[in-house]
């Protein structure tokens, strides 16, 4: 293991990549401890499926605003300062709101405040990748995901706590823990990183410009985005997959507990299986994919995700075995789709305008995605399997899009590094 490419990369990381990767577990572990239970936590307060979907959609509407101005904020304040300020606002504060939640109004408020994370989605990504060798990007992004998967080894504790104290008190405690760990992460990382070279340039260029003047320039960047086929393909995949991840993240636990009759404390079984399989994938297969045309493994990953969703909707009540099979296939397929899409996003974007182009891309993603929280909520209220039938359709369209680019465009001309 000491000579494994991932271990070598981790050991040799320098600069901002080291600061971002080394501290990521302080955010990822608490997030992944509470994330599988968020929807059923809301159900415990009498919130209905459609209302849960509406909360998700309202949050995404506010995310649209913050993402729209995120490039301008990141350029004016700098990648480092922006990340510290907006991480604390978008994660530390909502964790406290969720911890003391009493009714639907608390969840609406938390969703509005949490929407600010779209600013740091831009600034933190720039901080991570701008001064990092592109040949290391797959490894670096893999380690970011691995940081969250470490949760697998502590996630059984969540199930035991729910069994002993019930769901709501356990979730309140997890949110307080998340506040402490995430805030520590933001402060420690700020000490370990420095402003990127491109960040210094953009801070200097925008120093005397009002924020909304910088924002106004972003719309000229939109023309460049639209005229770049590789970036448009990437943006299309981002839209489709973001809808799928939103549906899965919001409604999977509801389907499993409400339709399949799996007790909440047993969700940890599937979380553990998912994390272990993904860790195996990252360490065994991902090093072999980092120099490949990213589209081919993405295609196989998308096909696997389609199969996992088909299995999920045909699982009968209480069938742990088939649900485990669905979970394992999904876990095996997800890294091929997500990690390689992250690389694709970086290498197809003009480095000089990265903050603003990524802001415009994510705005488009959020605008198109936001209604689907409410739509999926209505579907779930009608039939808990319907949101995942929608996922099958979207994963299929994504696979077709990737397949078309493989057939029609040479690797050197388009979406590969």
Secondary structure, 3 states (H helix, E strand, C coil): CCCCHHHHHHHHCCHHHHHHHHHHHHHHHHHHHHHCCHHHHHHCCCCCHHHHHHHHHHHHHHHHHHHHHHHHHHHHHCHHHHHHHHHHHHHHHHHHHHHCCCCHHHHHHHHHHHCCHHHHHHHHHHHHHCCCCHHHHHHHHHHHHHHHHHHHHCCHHHHHHHHHHCHHHHHHHHHHHHHHHHHHHHHHHHHHCCCCHHHHHHHHHCCCCCHHHHHHHHHHHHHHHHCCHHHHHHHHHHHHHHHHHHHHHHHHHHHHHHHCCCCHHHHHHHHHHHHHHHHHHHHHHHHHHCCCCHHHHHHHHHHHHHHHHHHHHHCCCCCHHHHHHHHHHHHHHHHHHHHHHHHHHHHCCCHHHHHHHHHHHHHHHHHHHHHHHHHHHHHHHHCCCHHHHHHHHHHHHHHHHHHHHHHHCCHHHCCCC
